[in-house]
Amino acid sequence: MFINLYDFLIIIIGVVAASNMSAHNRSKSEENEQSWALVPYDVSQINLFPSFTEKKRTFRFEGIADEIVIEQNWDGQGVSAVVWEAAIELTNYVVANKNLKGARVLELGAGTGLVGIACSKLGAKVTVTDLCEFLPFLSRNVCMNFAENDTNQPVVQELKWGEKHHLYNPNDYDFVIGADIVYIEDTFDDLLDTICYLCRCKTHSSVLSDYSKNTTANRPSLILSAKMRYSREEKFVAKLKRHFKISHVVTVKESKIHIYEGTPL
């Protein structure tokens, strides 16, 4: 069945696919392959995501005394400004399985900041990162959950994958984490460069990984959660396995969310 653009709300979650083929000329397989660029939602079915339209959501996690309040901005900033299942599942996993007291954590593509905020509540020293245009929104969520003079609140910083890695010293971190950041295939190389740099992967040849030859230096561990929507997520995990010893630690069958831990090779 062909897509009628007047009957659908098109949500942009990535750059537009290079092909200019119209939707009614693409085969089903081609639509699936390029679905990373445009994700159509039937306006009449928008109630499939009722939580996205909530202005604020409140979360409680066993092991964290405080409730975490997250502002959302679906209408203004779209997919980056709502809490996705992968962030909730990663938070559940970290709370249940990691002693982060005093640990140093860097979160990639932090979005709403839920995971990083939770890590801070567990006693970690956290840096949450995202693109520059999302930092004011991210900062509001951080400020909403910590007193102004709380020295344990996360630091909010810009980090565009593949750029300005010299501003981040891998010695400063014990864990690099990310929730649902593997979905736009055009970003995979830059994301891999960034992860390998931060974790000092000796197997990675990128010039961006200029710390990797220091074998006595700190080498942060990796924790990623991903909703396995399409084959491209599996492709990225395969790329990671060239540079990390990967453990598949959680599978949530109902939501197709997988959590991986990685030790740099």
Secondary structure as GFF3:
##gff-version 3
##sequence-region A 1 265
A	DSSP	beta_strand	8	12	.	.	.	ID=ss1
A	DSSP	three_ten_helix	23	25	.	.	.	ID=ss2
A	DSSP	alpha_helix	28	33	.	.	.	ID=ss3
A	DSSP	beta_strand	38	42	.	.	.	ID=ss4
A	DSSP	three_ten_helix	43	48	.	.	.	ID=ss5
A	DSSP	three_ten_helix	50	53	.	.	.	ID=ss6
A	DSSP	beta_strand	56	59	.	.	.	ID=ss7
A	DSSP	beta_strand	68	71	.	.	.	ID=ss8
A	DSSP	alpha_helix	74	77	.	.	.	ID=ss9
A	DSSP	three_ten_helix	78	81	.	.	.	ID=ss10
A	DSSP	alpha_helix	85	97	.	.	.	ID=ss11
A	DSSP	beta_strand	104	108	.	.	.	ID=ss12
A	DSSP	alpha_helix	114	121	.	.	.	ID=ss13
A	DSSP	beta_strand	125	130	.	.	.	ID=ss14
A	DSSP	three_ten_helix	132	134	.	.	.	ID=ss15
A	DSSP	alpha_helix	135	144	.	.	.	ID=ss16
A	DSSP	beta_strand	155	158	.	.	.	ID=ss17
A	DSSP	three_ten_helix	165	167	.	.	.	ID=ss18
A	DSSP	three_ten_helix	170	172	.	.	.	ID=ss19
A	DSSP	beta_strand	175	179	.	.	.	ID=ss20
A	DSSP	three_ten_helix	185	187	.	.	.	ID=ss21
A	DSSP	alpha_helix	188	198	.	.	.	ID=ss22
A	DSSP	beta_strand	221	227	.	.	.	ID=ss23
A	DSSP	alpha_helix	231	240	.	.	.	ID=ss24
A	DSSP	beta_strand	244	252	.	.	.	ID=ss25
A	DSSP	beta_strand	257	264	.	.	.	ID=ss26
###
